[in-house]
Amino acid sequence: MKYTDEQIADIGENIIKALKTVFDPEIPVDIYELGLVYDVQISEDGDVKVVMTLTTPNCPVAESLPQEVKEKVAAVENVKSVDLELTFEPSWNKDMMSEEAKFELGILF
């Protein structure tokens, strides 16, 4: 089944909601607001590609966090498959955080 642009937009919104339930254990902010998710692509068939990073390459959750992201995205309705790409280019920095995340961590004044 091919999804319409509107259905793909709905899937995208639901993926973002799912991503906002995944937290970096060292920082009390979700990975989406932290800016760790670089890209989410959804095909008209419901195949999803997530490109994300970690705060550091030797992050203590380097194994479990991507797996948690993959599982939460796969659980979104109408997602057929999830391809997760972990990248460190560009490397993450505090400027990638949303204003909400910066405010929550006391970085934004």
Sequence and secondary structure as in RCSB ss.txt:
>XXXX:A:sequence
MKYTDEQIADIGENIIKALKTVFDPEIPVDIYELGLVYDVQISEDGDVKVVMTLTTPNCPVAESLPQEVKEKVAA
VENVKSVDLELTFEPSWNKDMMSEEAKFELGILF
>XXXX:A:secstr
    HHHHHHHHHHHHHHHTT B TTSSSBHHHHT EEEEEE TTSEEEEEE  SSTT TTTTHHHHHHHHHHHT
STT  EEEEEE  SS   GGGS HHHHHHTT   
